[in-house]
Amino acid sequence: MRLHLKRWLFLLHRWLGIAICLFFALWFVSGMVMMYVGYPKLTEAERLRHLPPLDGTAALLSPAQALRSAGIEGPLKDLRLHAGSAGRPSYLATPEGRRQPVAIDALSGQVLRGTSQAQALASAAAFAGSGQGLRYLGSVQEDAFSHSRALDMHRPLHRVQLDDAEGTLLYISGTTAEVVRDATRGERGWNYLGAWLHWLYMFRGNAFDPYWADLVNVLSLIGIAVAVTGTVVGVIRWRFRRPYRSGRRTPYPGRAMRWHHVAGLLFALTTLAWIFSGLMSMNPWRLFDTGTPPLRMAAWQEGSLGVSQGDATAQALLDAAGGQVRELRWIRAAGRSEVLARTSTGAPQVLDSASATSVAHQRDVLLARAARLIDAPVLRSEWLTAHDLYWYERAEHTMMGGHDKPLPLLRVVFGDAAASWVHIDPQTGQVLGRMDRSQRVKRWLFAMLHSWDWLPLLQRRPLWDVLLLAFSLGGLMLSATGVLIGLRRLRRKRGHHARPHTSTEAIAHG
C-alpha cells in the first residue's frame, strides 16, 4: 500500500509538472522583470506634474454656474477643476449615483459629449508640453496596456503617440478627454516579458476573458500541488544519512534530474510561497470578502457635496492658494465642504469652499467624528508619524505603488466583529480607507509572501533585490530543469509509440 501510494505521488508530480513547469519558468522570468518595470499606469503624482497650471486671471465660470449650464442638480460624488481636458480649463463633475464624470468647459459651460480626435490631440499636447510632436493612432476599447477595470468609465480610449525620447503612448478618456494612462516604449516592450506575461494577459480582451480569473486560479492550484508533491518526493529520494552507491545523496545520474532534485529541495519553500501568494492576490472564491457593512460616510460628512452661488469663485480660490495650482478639488470632509488646491508637488492646500480661507483639522474633532463611522466602540487611536507594516509606500512602478501614503496619519481602531482600522488624513480630513482583519491577513498572505513587503527589508535595498533575485533564479533553475525533463519524457513516449514492430511483435500480433 505504501509503495502504491508513493508511486502515485511520483506520477502525480511528474505529469502535473510536465503540464505546469513552463508556466513556472515564465512566472519567474516575468517576476524578475516586474521588480523593475511595472504595468503601465498614470500615477497621481505623474498626472499632477503634467497638468498645465490653472490661470487665475481667466474668466472662469463658478462651480454653480458650470453645473447649472450642464443641467446637473443634486448632490455630487466628486468635483474637480483642471486644464487637462482638451487643453482647456474644465470642471469634471460626478453626480451621486453615477460612475462616469461629466466634463464641462469652465469658460463656456459647454458639456463634452464625447472626445473627438482634435480634443484628444489637444489633451496630449497639454500633457506633453509645447513643441512636442504628436501622432493620432485612433481609438480602442481595450488593448494589452489598458486592461485595468478603473479605465472602464473612460472607454473608448484614444491613443496618441508622442515624438519624445521615451516613445510615450498616451491614452485619452473618451468621456472627459483627460489623459488617463501613459506607457513609454520601454514599459511596453518590457511588459510583454513582465506583467503581461506574469498575469497571463494573453487571455484578456478575447474569447478567454470571462474565464481569465478561473484560469489563473486553476493553474495556481495545480502549481501548489506540483510544489507540494515535488517537495515530498524530493525529501523521500534524498539520502540524509547514507549516500547512494554513486557517492551522491541524490539517486539521479542525469544532470538535469540531479539539478532539479537539488534545486527543488533548496527552493521549494519560496516557490510554494510565491505560487500560493499569487493565488491569494486573486481573492479566490471571494475568500477575503467578509460582508462587513460599509462605513457610515453620511454621518462623517454630515451632508452631501454640493455648491451654491454663495461659494467662493475659482479665481478667489486660486488667489488664496497662490503658486502654480494644477487642480482644484471640492470635497466633503468632517462635516464641511472644502477645496483641495493641488500643485505639481507636495501636499494640497486645504481651503474653505465658501470663504477660500485656510482650513486646519483638529485631532480631537476628527476622532470624535470618526466614532460615527462604525456602529462599534473605538478601542484606541494611533497617531502615525512613520510608516509601519500596514501603512507604507512602494515604488511607483510596483503593483501596490503610486498611491500616496501621507504622514502624519490618524488610525482609529474599532471593536467591531471585523476588527476594523480606519485611516484618516488629518490635513485634509479625508477618510483614506478601512482595513479589517481579513484585509490585514491578505496583506501577509499576498504582499508579504509575494513581493516581500517587509519594511525593514524594503528600507535596506539592495538587500531586498539580492534576496529576491537569488530565490527567483533558483526557482527558474527548478522550473527550467523541469521543462527539460518533461520534454525528454514526452519525446521518449512519442518515440516508443512511433517505433515499428519487430518481427517477434509482428508474429505476436498475428
C-alpha positions, -999 to 999 in steps of 0.1 A, spaced: 0 0 0 28 24 9 47 16 -24 15 21 -43 9 55 -27 45 65 -33 42 55 -70 10 76 -74 28 105 -57 57 103 -82 33 100 -112 12 130 -100 43 152 -96 57 141 -130 27 147 -151 14 177 -134 49 191 -135 51 185 -173 18 204 -177 27 234 -155 66 238 -154 66 261 -184 42 284 -166 66 283 -136 95 293 -157 76 322 -173 63 334 -139 99 335 -125 113 354 -156 84 379 -157 85 383 -119 121 394 -121 112 419 -148 84 433 -127 107 441 -99 119 470 -120 93 476 -147 57 476 -138 25 475 -158 19 510 -173 -2 533 -152 -6 571 -147 1 577 -110 -15 607 -93 19 624 -90 26 620 -127 -9 633 -135 -4 664 -115 31 670 -129 17 670 -164 -14 692 -158 -10 728 -170 -12 754 -143 -47 770 -139 -49 806 -149 -64 826 -121 -69 856 -144 -92 838 -169 -129 844 -169 -138 811 -153 -174 801 -145 -181 795 -109 -188 759 -100 -225 766 -95 -227 783 -130 -209 754 -147 -232 728 -131 -263 748 -140 -251 751 -176 -247 713 -177 -281 707 -162 -266 689 -132 -286 692 -100 -284 675 -66 -255 661 -46 -222 653 -61 -198 624 -56 -168 644 -69 -160 678 -85 -126 689 -100 -113 718 -120 -82 714 -141 -69 723 -176 -62 688 -188 -93 682 -209 -86 692 -245 -61 717 -231 -89 739 -217 -99 746 -181 -128 722 -174 -149 711 -144 -153 674 -141 -184 666 -121 -196 632 -110 -232 632 -97 -243 608 -70 -254 575 -84 -233 579 -115 -198 565 -122 -188 585 -152 -178 621 -147 -192 649 -169 -167 673 -184 -178 709 -186 -159 737 -203 -151 762 -175 -151 791 -199 -183 784 -219 -202 759 -198 -204 736 -228 -206 699 -220 -182 675 -236 -204 648 -252 -176 626 -264 -139 631 -271 -130 639 -307 -97 634 -324 -89 671 -322 -97 672 -285 -76 641 -278 -46 657 -296 -52 689 -276 -51 669 -243 -20 651 -254 -3 685 -263 -12 699 -228 2 668 -212 34 667 -232 41 704 -233 46 728 -262 67 718 -292 62 681 -288 53 661 -319 21 641 -318 6 613 -339 -31 602 -335 -34 564 -336 -72 560 -333 -93 547 -305 -95 513 -288 -118 497 -263 -90 477 -247 -55 466 -256 -25 450 -240 -18 480 -218 -53 491 -208 -68 461 -191 -74 479 -158 -111 480 -148 -105 515 -134 -104 526 -171 -139 512 -179 -156 546 -173 -133 562 -199 -137 538 -228 -133 540 -257 -97 552 -252 -80 575 -278 -43 568 -284 -17 595 -292 19 587 -298 44 614 -286 76 620 -306 97 621 -274 128 602 -264 108 576 -244 83 569 -273 54 576 -249 20 564 -258 -9 583 -242 -44 570 -236 -71 597 -235 -105 593 -220 -134 590 -245 -156 606 -218 -136 635 -203 -107 640 -228 -82 638 -200 -51 617 -202 -57 585 -181 -26 564 -189 9 568 -203 32 540 -215 67 545 -226 84 524 -253 105 507 -226 74 499 -204 55 485 -234 85 464 -245 94 450 -211 58 444 -202 55 416 -228 81 399 -208 69 413 -174 34 420 -162 16 410 -194 32 376 -192 31 373 -154 -6 380 -152 -14 359 -183 -29 389 -201 -27 370 -234 -61 356 -221 -76 391 -216 -96 410 -241 -105 380 -262 -128 349 -260 -109 337 -229 -116 369 -210 -146 356 -190 -125 327 -178 -93 345 -171 -96 346 -133 -106 309 -132 -77 300 -154 -52 318 -132 -68 302 -101 -67 266 -116 -31 270 -128 -21 283 -93 -38 253 -76 -20 229 -100 12 247 -92 7 243 -55 0 206 -60 32 202 -80 53 221 -54 39 201 -25 43 167 -42 77 176 -55 89 186 -20 76 153 -6 92 133 -34 125 152 -31 127 145 6 119 109 2 146 104 -25 173 123 -7 197 102 14 203 123 45 224 96 64 240 72 39 247 82 2 238 61 -28 264 38 -44 274 67 -67 285 86 -36 258 112 -40 228 120 -19 205 121 -49 198 89 -69 196 105 -103 227 101 -126 215 126 -152 225 162 -148 190 177 -154 173 153 -129 201 158 -104 199 196 -105 161 195 -105 162 174 -73 187 197 -55 170 229 -67 137 215 -55 149 210 -20 167 244 -19 139 265 -33 107 245 -27 96 267 2 99 300 -16 84 286 -48 54 273 -29 51 306 -11 51 326 -44 25 304 -61 3 304 -30 5 342 -26 -1 347 -63 -34 327 -58 -42 349 -28 -38 380 -49 -68 369 -70 -90 367 -39 -101 332 -50 -138 325 -44 -141 358 -26 -121 344 3 -114 379 18 -148 393 13 -163 393 48 -196 411 41 -186 438 65 -211 467 64 -197 499 47 -185 529 66 -213 553 76 -198 581 54 -231 601 57 -225 605 94 -189 615 88 -197 640 61 -228 654 77 -243 664 44 -237 659 7 -211 676 -15 -226 704 -34 -220 740 -45 -241 772 -43 -240 807 -57 -225 819 -24 -194 797 -26 -160 811 -35 -153 815 -72 -125 796 -88 -105 828 -92 -108 835 -55 -97 800 -46 -67 803 -69 -57 836 -55 -59 823 -19 -39 792 -28 -12 811 -47 15 794 -67 12 771 -96 -21 753 -88 -28 724 -112 -61 713 -98 -89 723 -75 -109 695 -60 -141 701 -40 -147 675 -12 -169 670 18 -148 663 49 -157 661 86 -189 680 83 -180 708 59 -172 715 23 -136 722 14 -114 726 -16 -80 710 -21 -57 732 -41 -31 709 -56 2 718 -71 27 695 -90 44 685 -58 37 683 -21 6 681 0 -25 701 -11 -36 733 5 -70 730 22 -94 759 17 -130 765 29 -152 763 -1 -173 793 9 -147 818 22 -115 805 5 -97 807 38 -72 781 50 -86 752 70 -70 731 97 -84 700 113 -81 692 150 -72 657 161 -99 655 188 -126 667 164 -116 641 138 -115 614 164 -150 623 177 -164 623 142 -147 591 133 -166 573 161 -197 577 140 -182 557 111 -188 523 126 -215 511 150 -190 498 175 -168 512 202 -135 529 195 -108 508 212 -79 532 206 -64 557 182 -29 559 169 -10 589 156 14 576 130 44 598 122 63 570 104 53 542 81 47 507 95 38 472 83 3 482 72 8 518 61 38 521 38 48 532 3 61 512 -26 79 524 -57 56 539 -83 61 511 -109 51 483 -85 16 469 -83 9 484 -49 29 516 -56 19 550 -69 -6 556 -41 2 584 -16 6 573 20 7 607 38 21 613 72 11 621 99 -19 597 99 -47 591 123 -55 554 127 -88 546 146 -92 510 159 -127 498 164 -141 469 184 -164 456 157 -167 420 146 -143 427 116 -117 443 139 -116 474 116 -90 500 113 -99 534 97 -72 556 83 -78 594 83 -56 621 68 -55 648 95 -45 675 70 -74 671 45 -99 654 69 -105 627 44 -111 590 52 -84 573 33 -96 537 38 -106 509 60 -86 478 68 -104 449 85 -90 417 98 -93 398 65 -75 426 46 -47 425 71 -45 388 67 -44 393 29 -16 418 33 5 390 48 -6 362 25 -1 383 -6 21 414 -3 44 399 23 48 364 7 47 376 -29 68 407 -31 84 406 4 68 439 15 85 439 49 95 474 58 129 466 74 138 448 42 124 474 18 145 500 37 177 481 31 180 478 -6 198 464 -24 195 435 1 158 431 -10 169 429 -46 197 404 -39 174 381 -20 145 382 -44 168 378 -75 187 349 -59 155 330 -50 139 338 -83 169 324 -102 168 293 -80 131 289 -89 139 295 -125 165 267 -124 140 244 -108 114 252 -134 138 251 -164 151 217 -155 115 206 -150 107 217 -186 138 199 -200 129 167 -181 93 169 -193 103 174 -229 126 144 -228 99 123 -212 74 133 -239 100 126 -266 106 91 -252 69 84 -251 64 96 -286 94 76 -298 81 45 -281 47 47 -298 62 55 -332 88 27 -332 79 0 -358 71 -35 -346 99 -61 -345 94 -95 -362 86 -110 -328 60 -83 -322 45 -89 -356 42 -126 -350 26 -119 -316 0 -96 -332 -7 -122 -359 
